[in-house]
Amino acid sequence: MLDQRGRLLRAAVGFATLSIPSYDRALWALRTWLDSWSGIGHVAVGIHRQGYDLQLAQYDDRGWRATFYTTGMEHSPTSATGTAWERTPWRAAQRAAKTTAWLTTATARR
C-alpha cells in the first residue's frame, strides 16, 4: 500500500506523463521540474521510499531503459516490477515509476 508520499508521487508522475500539451502553467511547471536529471533523482528517491531500486541504462541511439526492482532483491529481468523504454532518461524513469506505482496499488487491493 502506498503511503502519503507514494500517492503524491503517483499523482505527479501521472500528470507529467499525460499525452496532452502543456498549456496549463501548473502542468508545464511539473513537467519542467520532472523532465531533468534532478527530476529523475526525485522519482528514484520517491520510489525507493516505496521499496524499489532504479536501474537506468542508455542503449546507443535506441534510447533509455528504466527498470524498477524490489529493494534488497537480486536485480534480474524476472524480478523487475516496472520497466519502460523512452528516448529520454526522465521519460523512461517516469513511465517505469508510473507502472510500478500502479502495480503496487493493484497488488494491495487484491
MOPAC internal coordinates of N, CA, C and O (Angstrom, degrees):
PM7 1SCF
backbone

  N    0.0000 0     0.00 0     0.00 0    0    0    0
  C    1.4436 1     0.00 0     0.00 0    1    0    0
  C    1.5254 1   108.90 1     0.00 0    2    1    0
  O    1.2310 1   120.79 1   -42.97 1    3    2    1
  N    1.2983 1   116.10 1   137.03 1    3    2    1
  C    1.4578 1   121.08 1  -179.37 1    5    3    2
  C    1.5239 1   111.04 1   -77.33 1    6    5    3
  O    1.2310 1   120.67 1   -41.96 1    7    6    5
  N    1.3356 1   116.32 1   138.04 1    7    6    5
  C    1.4576 1   119.81 1   173.52 1    9    7    6
  C    1.5351 1   108.59 1   -82.45 1   10    9    7
  O    1.2310 1   120.31 1     4.24 1   11   10    9
  N    1.3121 1   117.00 1  -175.76 1   11   10    9
  C    1.4668 1   120.98 1  -176.50 1   13   11   10
  C    1.5303 1   111.58 1   -59.72 1   14   13   11
  O    1.2310 1   120.02 1   137.14 1   15   14   13
  N    1.3312 1   117.56 1   -42.86 1   15   14   13
  C    1.4685 1   120.82 1   178.30 1   17   15   14
  C    1.5215 1   111.08 1   -64.05 1   18   17   15
  O    1.2310 1   120.73 1   141.09 1   19   18   17
  N    1.3167 1   116.20 1   -38.91 1   19   18   17
  C    1.4565 1   120.34 1   178.66 1   21   19   18
  C    1.5162 1   111.89 1   -63.56 1   22   21   19
  O    1.2310 1   120.64 1   139.32 1   23   22   21
  N    1.3204 1   116.38 1   -40.68 1   23   22   21
  C    1.4663 1   120.18 1   178.19 1   25   23   22
  C    1.5267 1   111.06 1   -66.71 1   26   25   23
  O    1.2310 1   120.54 1   142.31 1   27   26   25
  N    1.3217 1   116.57 1   -37.69 1   27   26   25
  C    1.4658 1   120.64 1   177.54 1   29   27   26
  C    1.5290 1   110.14 1   -66.13 1   30   29   27
  O    1.2310 1   120.09 1   136.48 1   31   30   29
  N    1.3284 1   117.43 1   -43.52 1   31   30   29
  C    1.4586 1   121.18 1   177.70 1   33   31   30
  C    1.5240 1   110.42 1   -61.82 1   34   33   31
  O    1.2310 1   120.33 1   136.80 1   35   34   33
  N    1.3315 1   116.98 1   -43.20 1   35   34   33
  C    1.4594 1   120.84 1   179.16 1   37   35   34
  C    1.5226 1   110.62 1   -59.51 1   38   37   35
  O    1.2310 1   120.15 1   137.32 1   39   38   37
  N    1.3276 1   117.32 1   -42.68 1   39   38   37
  C    1.4661 1   121.11 1   179.04 1   41   39   38
  C    1.5289 1   110.84 1   -65.50 1   42   41   39
  O    1.2310 1   120.17 1   134.29 1   43   42   41
  N    1.3353 1   117.28 1   -45.71 1   43   42   41
  C    1.4643 1   120.67 1  -178.65 1   45   43   42
  C    1.5252 1   111.23 1   -62.39 1   46   45   43
  O    1.2310 1   120.36 1   133.17 1   47   46   45
  N    1.3272 1   116.91 1   -46.83 1   47   46   45
  C    1.4612 1   120.49 1   179.81 1   49   47   46
  C    1.5257 1   110.23 1   -67.29 1   50   49   47
  O    1.2310 1   120.07 1   142.22 1   51   50   49
  N    1.3052 1   117.46 1   -37.78 1   51   50   49
  C    1.4628 1   120.67 1   177.70 1   53   51   50
  C    1.5150 1   112.12 1   -60.36 1   54   53   51
  O    1.2310 1   120.32 1   133.29 1   55   54   53
  N    1.3273 1   117.00 1   -46.71 1   55   54   53
  C    1.4670 1   120.28 1   178.20 1   57   55   54
  C    1.5260 1   111.64 1   -68.08 1   58   57   55
  O    1.2310 1   120.19 1   141.47 1   59   58   57
  N    1.3339 1   117.25 1   -38.53 1   59   58   57
  C    1.4728 1   120.61 1  -178.77 1   61   59   58
  C    1.5179 1   112.00 1   -65.49 1   62   61   59
  O    1.2310 1   120.01 1   151.01 1   63   62   61
  N    1.3177 1   117.59 1   -28.99 1   63   62   61
  C    1.4633 1   120.65 1  -177.15 1   65   63   62
  C    1.5258 1   113.49 1   -95.71 1   66   65   63
  O    1.2310 1   119.81 1  -174.55 1   67   66   65
  N    1.3266 1   117.97 1     5.45 1   67   66   65
  C    1.4616 1   120.19 1   175.31 1   69   67   66
  C    1.5280 1   109.92 1   -61.44 1   70   69   67
  O    1.2310 1   120.59 1   -36.35 1   71   70   69
  N    1.3031 1   116.48 1   143.65 1   71   70   69
  C    1.4697 1   120.31 1  -178.23 1   73   71   70
  C    1.5282 1   111.28 1   -93.57 1   74   73   71
  O    1.2310 1   120.92 1  -135.45 1   75   74   73
  N    1.3225 1   115.85 1    44.55 1   75   74   73
  C    1.4590 1   120.46 1   176.55 1   77   75   74
  C    1.5257 1   108.61 1  -117.57 1   78   77   75
  O    1.2310 1   119.76 1   -28.09 1   79   78   77
  N    1.3290 1   118.06 1   151.91 1   79   78   77
  C    1.4671 1   120.13 1   178.84 1   81   79   78
  C    1.5280 1   111.56 1   -62.09 1   82   81   79
  O    1.2310 1   121.28 1   -24.73 1   83   82   81
  N    1.3135 1   115.15 1   155.27 1   83   82   81
  C    1.4649 1   121.43 1  -177.47 1   85   83   82
  C    1.5217 1   112.12 1   -88.75 1   86   85   83
  O    1.2310 1   120.00 1  -124.64 1   87   86   85
  N    1.3214 1   117.60 1    55.36 1   87   86   85
  C    1.4637 1   120.65 1   178.06 1   89   87   86
  C    1.5307 1   111.04 1   -71.36 1   90   89   87
  O    1.2310 1   120.77 1   144.80 1   91   90   89
  N    1.3078 1   116.13 1   -35.20 1   91   90   89
  C    1.4564 1   120.40 1   179.11 1   93   91   90
  C    1.5242 1   109.39 1   -72.91 1   94   93   91
  O    1.2310 1   120.01 1   -47.83 1   95   94   93
  N    1.3209 1   117.59 1   132.17 1   95   94   93
  C    1.4616 1   120.91 1  -176.81 1   97   95   94
  C    1.5200 1   112.35 1   -64.36 1   98   97   95
  O    1.2310 1   120.02 1   145.00 1   99   98   97
  N    1.3169 1   117.57 1   -35.00 1   99   98   97
  C    1.4668 1   120.18 1   179.33 1  101   99   98
  C    1.5300 1   110.64 1   -67.32 1  102  101   99
  O    1.2310 1   120.11 1   137.69 1  103  102  101
  N    1.3284 1   117.40 1   -42.31 1  103  102  101
  C    1.4697 1   121.10 1   178.26 1  105  103  102
  C    1.5223 1   109.97 1   -66.30 1  106  105  103
  O    1.2310 1   120.28 1   139.12 1  107  106  105
  N    1.3296 1   117.06 1   -40.88 1  107  106  105
  C    1.4615 1   120.90 1   177.11 1  109  107  106
  C    1.5275 1   110.25 1   -60.45 1  110  109  107
  O    1.2310 1   120.02 1   135.59 1  111  110  109
  N    1.3197 1   117.57 1   -44.41 1  111  110  109
  C    1.4689 1   121.85 1  -179.94 1  113  111  110
  C    1.5331 1   110.73 1   -63.94 1  114  113  111
  O    1.2310 1   120.42 1   138.53 1  115  114  113
  N    1.3241 1   116.80 1   -41.47 1  115  114  113
  C    1.4652 1   120.76 1   179.22 1  117  115  114
  C    1.5238 1   110.42 1   -62.88 1  118  117  115
  O    1.2310 1   120.43 1   133.22 1  119  118  117
  N    1.3275 1   116.78 1   -46.78 1  119  118  117
  C    1.4710 1   120.00 1   179.59 1  121  119  118
  C    1.5204 1   111.43 1   -65.13 1  122  121  119
  O    1.2310 1   120.02 1   139.97 1  123  122  121
  N    1.3175 1   117.57 1   -40.03 1  123  122  121
  C    1.4643 1   120.68 1   178.36 1  125  123  122
  C    1.5270 1   110.45 1   -61.42 1  126  125  123
  O    1.2310 1   120.74 1   139.40 1  127  126  125
  N    1.3117 1   116.19 1   -40.60 1  127  126  125
  C    1.4671 1   121.43 1   179.83 1  129  127  126
  C    1.5241 1   111.71 1   -68.23 1  130  129  127
  O    1.2310 1   119.98 1   135.10 1  131  130  129
  N    1.3314 1   117.64 1   -44.90 1  131  130  129
  C    1.4583 1   120.52 1  -175.84 1  133  131  130
  C    1.5273 1   113.51 1   -83.57 1  134  133  131
  O    1.2310 1   119.39 1   156.73 1  135  134  133
  N    1.3391 1   118.76 1   -23.27 1  135  134  133
  C    1.4648 1   121.62 1  -178.55 1  137  135  134
  C    1.5264 1   110.83 1   -86.34 1  138  137  135
  O    1.2310 1   121.02 1  -119.56 1  139  138  137
  N    1.3305 1   115.65 1    60.44 1  139  138  137
  C    1.4665 1   121.90 1  -178.66 1  141  139  138
  C    1.5290 1   107.93 1  -157.66 1  142  141  139
  O    1.2310 1   121.08 1    -9.53 1  143  142  141
  N    1.3261 1   115.55 1   170.47 1  143  142  141
  C    1.4647 1   119.22 1   177.18 1  145  143  142
  C    1.5226 1   111.00 1   -63.58 1  146  145  143
  O    1.2310 1   120.22 1   141.74 1  147  146  145
  N    1.3264 1   117.18 1   -38.26 1  147  146  145
  C    1.4692 1   118.54 1   178.05 1  149  147  146
  C    1.5311 1   109.85 1   -67.25 1  150  149  147
  O    1.2310 1   120.30 1   147.32 1  151  150  149
  N    1.3304 1   117.03 1   -32.68 1  151  150  149
  C    1.4635 1   120.56 1   175.81 1  153  151  150
  C    1.5194 1   111.70 1   -62.52 1  154  153  151
  O    1.2310 1   120.73 1   139.54 1  155  154  153
  N    1.3354 1   116.21 1   -40.46 1  155  154  153
  C    1.4701 1   120.03 1   176.13 1  157  155  154
  C    1.5217 1   109.15 1   -60.24 1  158  157  155
  O    1.2310 1   120.61 1   137.93 1  159  158  157
  N    1.3298 1   116.44 1   -42.07 1  159  158  157
  C    1.4590 1   120.47 1   178.69 1  161  159  158
  C    1.5176 1   112.17 1   -60.76 1  162  161  159
  O    1.2310 1   120.36 1   137.25 1  163  162  161
  N    1.3240 1   116.92 1   -42.75 1  163  162  161
  C    1.4675 1   120.54 1   178.56 1  165  163  162
  C    1.5260 1   111.39 1   -64.08 1  166  165  163
  O    1.2310 1   120.41 1   137.81 1  167  166  165
  N    1.3217 1   116.82 1   -42.19 1  167  166  165
  C    1.4695 1   120.80 1   178.18 1  169  167  166
  C    1.5347 1   109.54 1   -64.48 1  170  169  167
  O    1.2310 1   120.37 1   134.33 1  171  170  169
  N    1.3387 1   116.90 1   -45.67 1  171  170  169
  C    1.4693 1   120.38 1  -178.64 1  173  171  170
  C    1.5268 1   111.67 1   -62.12 1  174  173  171
  O    1.2310 1   120.10 1   136.82 1  175  174  173
  N    1.3331 1   117.42 1   -43.18 1  175  174  173
  C    1.4657 1   120.62 1   178.87 1  177  175  174
  C    1.5242 1   110.52 1   -66.24 1  178  177  175
  O    1.2310 1   120.50 1   137.93 1  179  178  177
  N    1.3269 1   116.66 1   -42.07 1  179  178  177
  C    1.4659 1   120.09 1   179.81 1  181  179  178
  C    1.5103 1   112.49 1   -62.88 1  182  181  179
  O    1.2310 1   120.74 1   136.70 1  183  182  181
  N    1.3200 1   116.20 1   -43.30 1  183  182  181
  C    1.4700 1   119.64 1   179.20 1  185  183  182
  C    1.5250 1   110.24 1   -71.71 1  186  185  183
  O    1.2310 1   119.89 1   146.19 1  187  186  185
  N    1.3453 1   117.82 1   -33.81 1  187  186  185
  C    1.4692 1   119.79 1   177.29 1  189  187  186
  C    1.5292 1   110.62 1   -61.89 1  190  189  187
  O    1.2310 1   120.39 1   143.37 1  191  190  189
  N    1.3149 1   116.86 1   -36.63 1  191  190  189
  C    1.4719 1   120.25 1   176.88 1  193  191  190
  C    1.5248 1   111.70 1   -64.63 1  194  193  191
  O    1.2310 1   120.71 1   159.97 1  195  194  193
  N    1.3288 1   116.25 1   -20.03 1  195  194  193
  C    1.4629 1   120.57 1   177.79 1  197  195  194
  C    1.5326 1   111.40 1   -92.82 1  198  197  195
  O    1.2310 1   120.57 1   178.59 1  199  198  197
  N    1.3467 1   116.52 1    -1.41 1  199  198  197
  C    1.4626 1   120.14 1   175.09 1  201  199  198
  C    1.5180 1   115.10 1   102.85 1  202  201  199
  O    1.2310 1   120.00 1  -152.51 1  203  202  201
  N    1.3460 1   117.60 1    27.49 1  203  202  201
  C    1.4596 1   120.74 1  -178.81 1  205  203  202
  C    1.5263 1   111.02 1  -131.62 1  206  205  203
  O    1.2310 1   120.66 1   -29.24 1  207  206  205
  N    1.3310 1   116.33 1   150.76 1  207  206  205
  C    1.4605 1   123.78 1   175.12 1  209  207  206
  C    1.5189 1   108.44 1  -110.17 1  210  209  207
  O    1.2310 1   120.65 1   -31.66 1  211  210  209
  N    1.3323 1   116.36 1   148.34 1  211  210  209
  C    1.4605 1   122.56 1   179.52 1  213  211  210
  C    1.5110 1   110.70 1  -104.76 1  214  213  211
  O    1.2310 1   120.83 1   -45.06 1  215  214  213
  N    1.3318 1   116.01 1   134.94 1  215  214  213
  C    1.4570 1   122.59 1   168.85 1  217  215  214
  C    1.5233 1   106.43 1  -120.19 1  218  217  215
  O    1.2310 1   120.52 1   -54.68 1  219  218  217
  N    1.3247 1   116.60 1   125.32 1  219  218  217
  C    1.4607 1   122.24 1  -177.18 1  221  219  218
  C    1.5181 1   108.13 1  -122.88 1  222  221  219
  O    1.2310 1   120.03 1   -53.52 1  223  222  221
  N    1.3268 1   117.54 1   126.48 1  223  222  221
  C    1.4644 1   121.44 1  -177.57 1  225  223  222
  C    1.5204 1   110.64 1  -136.05 1  226  225  223
  O    1.2310 1   121.06 1   -38.53 1  227  226  225
  N    1.3410 1   115.58 1   141.47 1  227  226  225
  C    1.4599 1   121.38 1   176.00 1  229  227  226
  C    1.5205 1   108.86 1  -102.81 1  230  229  227
  O    1.2310 1   120.80 1   -42.40 1  231  230  229
  N    1.3261 1   116.08 1   137.60 1  231  230  229
  C    1.4600 1   122.18 1  -179.13 1  233  231  230
  C    1.5184 1   109.13 1  -122.31 1  234  233  231
  O    1.2310 1   120.46 1   -93.53 1  235  234  233
  N    1.3301 1   116.73 1    86.47 1  235  234  233
  C    1.4650 1   123.67 1   178.15 1  237  235  234
  C    1.5171 1   111.79 1    40.91 1  238  237  235
  O    1.2310 1   120.40 1    53.07 1  239  238  237
  N    1.3091 1   116.83 1  -126.93 1  239  238  237
  C    1.4633 1   121.74 1  -178.89 1  241  239  238
  C    1.5262 1   112.59 1   -87.85 1  242  241  239
  O    1.2310 1   120.39 1   178.25 1  243  242  241
  N    1.3160 1   116.87 1    -1.75 1  243  242  241
  C    1.4718 1   119.80 1  -177.99 1  245  243  242
  C    1.5213 1   112.66 1   -78.20 1  246  245  243
  O    1.2310 1   119.69 1   162.39 1  247  246  245
  N    1.3085 1   118.19 1   -17.61 1  247  246  245
  C    1.4569 1   120.49 1   178.15 1  249  247  246
  C    1.5112 1   113.52 1   115.92 1  250  249  247
  O    1.2310 1   121.34 1    24.03 1  251  250  249
  N    1.3122 1   115.05 1  -155.97 1  251  250  249
  C    1.4537 1   123.44 1  -174.22 1  253  251  250
  C    1.5191 1   110.76 1  -120.42 1  254  253  251
  O    1.2310 1   121.09 1   -34.64 1  255  254  253
  N    1.3182 1   115.53 1   145.36 1  255  254  253
  C    1.4599 1   121.27 1   173.89 1  257  255  254
  C    1.5192 1   108.22 1  -120.61 1  258  257  255
  O    1.2310 1   121.10 1   -53.00 1  259  258  257
  N    1.3158 1   115.50 1   127.00 1  259  258  257
  C    1.4620 1   121.67 1   174.55 1  261  259  258
  C    1.5219 1   107.03 1  -112.48 1  262  261  259
  O    1.2310 1   121.12 1   -46.66 1  263  262  261
  N    1.3155 1   115.46 1   133.34 1  263  262  261
  C    1.4602 1   120.57 1   179.96 1  265  263  262
  C    1.5189 1   108.88 1  -134.57 1  266  265  263
  O    1.2310 1   120.64 1   -46.59 1  267  266  265
  N    1.3177 1   116.38 1   133.41 1  267  266  265
  C    1.4611 1   121.75 1   175.49 1  269  267  266
  C    1.5167 1   109.17 1  -106.90 1  270  269  267
  O    1.2310 1   121.26 1   -45.73 1  271  270  269
  N    1.3262 1   115.20 1   134.27 1  271  270  269
  C    1.4547 1   123.45 1   178.43 1  273  271  270
  C    1.5216 1   108.66 1  -121.25 1  274  273  271
  O    1.2310 1   120.48 1   -23.98 1  275  274  273
  N    1.3100 1   116.69 1   156.02 1  275  274  273
  C    1.4492 1   121.07 1   174.50 1  277  275  274
  C    1.5286 1   108.81 1   -64.12 1  278  277  275
  O    1.2310 1   119.95 1   -48.85 1  279  278  277
  N    1.3218 1   117.71 1   131.15 1  279  278  277
  C    1.4605 1   122.50 1  -179.19 1  281  279  278
  C    1.5206 1   110.36 1   -58.91 1  282  281  279
  O    1.2310 1   121.17 1   -44.43 1  283  282  281
  N    1.3291 1   115.36 1   135.57 1  283  282  281
  C    1.4515 1   120.80 1   176.95 1  285  283  282
  C    1.5100 1   114.55 1    85.86 1  286  285  283
  O    1.2310 1   120.10 1   172.32 1  287  286  285
  N    1.3117 1   117.42 1    -7.68 1  287  286  285
  C    1.4627 1   120.52 1   179.39 1  289  287  286
  C    1.5241 1   109.18 1   -94.86 1  290  289  287
  O    1.2310 1   121.00 1   -23.23 1  291  290  289
  N    1.3367 1   115.68 1   156.77 1  291  290  289
  C    1.4535 1   119.95 1   174.38 1  293  291  290
  C    1.5202 1   108.35 1   -63.10 1  294  293  291
  O    1.2310 1   120.54 1   -44.87 1  295  294  293
  N    1.3178 1   116.57 1   135.13 1  295  294  293
  C    1.4593 1   120.40 1  -177.48 1  297  295  294
  C    1.5227 1   110.37 1   -87.29 1  298  297  295
  O    1.2310 1   120.82 1   -89.76 1  299  298  297
  N    1.3035 1   116.04 1    90.24 1  299  298  297
  C    1.4591 1   121.86 1   176.87 1  301  299  298
  C    1.5242 1   108.25 1  -119.93 1  302  301  299
  O    1.2310 1   119.91 1   -21.39 1  303  302  301
  N    1.3395 1   117.77 1   158.61 1  303  302  301
  C    1.4699 1   119.76 1  -179.54 1  305  303  302
  C    1.5295 1   113.56 1   -55.57 1  306  305  303
  O    1.2310 1   119.80 1   150.59 1  307  306  305
  N    1.3023 1   117.98 1   -29.41 1  307  306  305
  C    1.4595 1   119.90 1  -178.31 1  309  307  306
  C    1.5229 1   113.26 1   -79.72 1  310  309  307
  O    1.2310 1   120.30 1   165.05 1  311  310  309
  N    1.3559 1   117.03 1   -14.95 1  311  310  309
  C    1.4651 1   119.12 1   179.92 1  313  311  310
  C    1.5276 1   112.21 1   -98.62 1  314  313  311
  O    1.2310 1   120.17 1  -176.68 1  315  314  313
  N    1.3322 1   117.28 1     3.32 1  315  314  313
  C    1.4678 1   120.56 1   179.96 1  317  315  314
  C    1.5199 1   110.05 1   -67.34 1  318  317  315
  O    1.2310 1   120.87 1   -42.33 1  319  318  317
  N    1.3342 1   115.95 1   137.67 1  319  318  317
  C    1.4623 1   119.68 1   179.20 1  321  319  318
  C    1.5214 1   112.28 1  -109.34 1  322  321  319
  O    1.2310 1   119.92 1   163.94 1  323  322  321
  N    1.3186 1   117.76 1   -16.06 1  323  322  321
  C    1.4575 1   121.60 1   177.52 1  325  323  322
  C    1.5097 1   109.02 1  -158.44 1  326  325  323
  O    1.2310 1   120.17 1   -47.95 1  327  326  325
  N    1.3156 1   117.28 1   132.05 1  327  326  325
  C    1.4607 1   120.51 1  -179.40 1  329  327  326
  C    1.5174 1   109.77 1  -147.24 1  330  329  327
  O    1.2310 1   120.96 1   -27.98 1  331  330  329
  N    1.3252 1   115.77 1   152.02 1  331  330  329
  C    1.4664 1   120.65 1   178.78 1  333  331  330
  C    1.5166 1   110.19 1  -156.78 1  334  333  331
  O    1.2310 1   120.65 1   -35.30 1  335  334  333
  N    1.3247 1   116.35 1   144.70 1  335  334  333
  C    1.4631 1   124.69 1   172.77 1  337  335  334
  C    1.5114 1   108.06 1  -108.59 1  338  337  335
  O    1.2310 1   120.16 1   -47.88 1  339  338  337
  N    1.3319 1   117.31 1   132.12 1  339  338  337
  C    1.4660 1   121.90 1   177.42 1  341  339  338
  C    1.5275 1   109.46 1  -149.29 1  342  341  339
  O    1.2310 1   120.51 1   -11.93 1  343  342  341
  N    1.3263 1   116.63 1   168.07 1  343  342  341
  C    1.4664 1   121.75 1   178.13 1  345  343  342
  C    1.5203 1   112.17 1   -74.69 1  346  345  343
  O    1.2310 1   119.63 1   153.30 1  347  346  345
  N    1.3364 1   118.32 1   -26.70 1  347  346  345
  C    1.4615 1   121.03 1   179.52 1  349  347  346
  C    1.5314 1   109.44 1  -117.61 1  350  349  347
  O    1.2310 1   120.23 1   -30.05 1  351  350  349
  N    1.3315 1   117.17 1   149.95 1  351  350  349
  C    1.4641 1   119.37 1  -178.53 1  353  351  350
  C    1.5222 1   112.39 1   -65.36 1  354  353  351
  O    1.2310 1   119.70 1   144.94 1  355  354  353
  N    1.3447 1   118.18 1   -35.06 1  355  354  353
  C    1.4672 1   119.30 1  -177.65 1  357  355  354
  C    1.5108 1   111.63 1   -70.61 1  358  357  355
  O    1.2310 1   119.90 1   142.67 1  359  358  357
  N    1.3288 1   117.80 1   -37.33 1  359  358  357
  C    1.4733 1   119.56 1   177.20 1  361  359  358
  C    1.5306 1   110.39 1   -66.74 1  362  361  359
  O    1.2310 1   120.44 1   140.57 1  363  362  361
  N    1.3243 1   116.76 1   -39.43 1  363  362  361
  C    1.4646 1   120.04 1   177.81 1  365  363  362
  C    1.5264 1   110.59 1   -61.74 1  366  365  363
  O    1.2310 1   120.30 1   134.53 1  367  366  365
  N    1.3357 1   117.04 1   -45.47 1  367  366  365
  C    1.4746 1   120.79 1   179.68 1  369  367  366
  C    1.5205 1   110.98 1   -64.31 1  370  369  367
  O    1.2310 1   120.06 1   138.98 1  371  370  369
  N    1.3283 1   117.49 1   -41.02 1  371  370  369
  C    1.4680 1   120.97 1   179.94 1  373  371  370
  C    1.5271 1   111.51 1   -65.10 1  374  373  371
  O    1.2310 1   120.41 1   133.57 1  375  374  373
  N    1.3284 1   116.83 1   -46.43 1  375  374  373
  C    1.4685 1   119.27 1  -178.35 1  377  375  374
  C    1.5198 1   111.47 1   -66.67 1  378  377  375
  O    1.2310 1   120.27 1   140.89 1  379  378  377
  N    1.3434 1   117.08 1   -39.11 1  379  378  377
  C    1.4646 1   119.96 1   177.75 1  381  379  378
  C    1.5273 1   110.47 1   -66.60 1  382  381  379
  O    1.2310 1   120.25 1   140.12 1  383  382  381
  N    1.3294 1   117.14 1   -39.88 1  383  382  381
  C    1.4691 1   120.62 1   177.92 1  385  383  382
  C    1.5195 1   110.54 1   -64.44 1  386  385  383
  O    1.2310 1   120.67 1   139.01 1  387  386  385
  N    1.3261 1   116.32 1   -40.99 1  387  386  385
  C    1.4590 1   120.46 1   179.48 1  389  387  386
  C    1.5271 1   110.10 1   -60.79 1  390  389  387
  O    1.2310 1   120.55 1   135.65 1  391  390  389
  N    1.3062 1   116.56 1   -44.35 1  391  390  389
  C    1.4598 1   120.95 1   178.33 1  393  391  390
  C    1.5256 1   110.63 1   -62.75 1  394  393  391
  O    1.2310 1   120.43 1   135.37 1  395  394  393
  N    1.3266 1   116.78 1   -44.63 1  395  394  393
  C    1.4619 1   121.72 1  -179.89 1  397  395  394
  C    1.5267 1   110.96 1   -63.48 1  398  397  395
  O    1.2310 1   120.41 1   134.05 1  399  398  397
  N    1.3306 1   116.83 1   -45.95 1  399  398  397
  C    1.4637 1   120.70 1  -178.53 1  401  399  398
  C    1.5279 1   111.18 1   -63.54 1  402  401  399
  O    1.2310 1   120.14 1   138.94 1  403  402  401
  N    1.3113 1   117.34 1   -41.06 1  403  402  401
  C    1.4578 1   119.89 1   179.71 1  405  403  402
  C    1.5295 1   110.65 1   -69.55 1  406  405  403
  O    1.2310 1   120.08 1   143.00 1  407  406  405
  N    1.3360 1   117.44 1   -37.00 1  407  406  405
  C    1.4592 1   119.76 1   177.20 1  409  407  406
  C    1.5162 1   110.72 1   -63.91 1  410  409  407
  O    1.2310 1   120.20 1   139.85 1  411  410  409
  N    1.3338 1   117.23 1   -40.15 1  411  410  409
  C    1.4483 1   121.28 1   179.53 1  413  411  410
  C    1.5278 1   110.95 1   -60.09 1  414  413  411
  O    1.2310 1   120.88 1   135.61 1  415  414  413
  N    1.3173 1   115.93 1   -44.39 1  415  414  413
  C    1.4694 1   121.30 1   179.64 1  417  415  414
  C    1.5187 1   110.64 1   -65.93 1  418  417  415
  O    1.2310 1   120.55 1   136.82 1  419  418  417
  N    1.3370 1   116.56 1   -43.18 1  419  418  417
  C    1.4643 1   120.08 1  -178.98 1  421  419  418
  C    1.5318 1   111.04 1   -64.74 1  422  421  419
  O    1.2310 1   120.44 1   141.17 1  423  422  421
  N    1.3236 1   116.77 1   -38.83 1  423  422  421
  C    1.4582 1   120.68 1   179.16 1  425  423  422
  C    1.5207 1   110.99 1   -66.38 1  426  425  423
  O    1.2310 1   120.39 1   139.65 1  427  426  425
  N    1.3242 1   116.86 1   -40.35 1  427  426  425
  C    1.4772 1   120.73 1  -177.88 1  429  427  426
  C    1.5274 1   111.74 1   -67.85 1  430  429  427
  O    1.2310 1   119.87 1   152.47 1  431  430  429
  N    1.3205 1   117.85 1   -27.53 1  431  430  429
  C    1.4690 1   120.69 1  -177.56 1  433  431  430
  C    1.5157 1   113.09 1   -80.96 1  434  433  431
  O    1.2310 1   119.78 1   164.72 1  435  434  433
  N    1.3069 1   118.03 1   -15.28 1  435  434  433
  C    1.4684 1   120.43 1  -177.34 1  437  435  434
  C    1.5000 1   112.35 1   -72.88 1  438  437  435
  O    1.2310 1   120.10 1   180.00 1  439  438  437

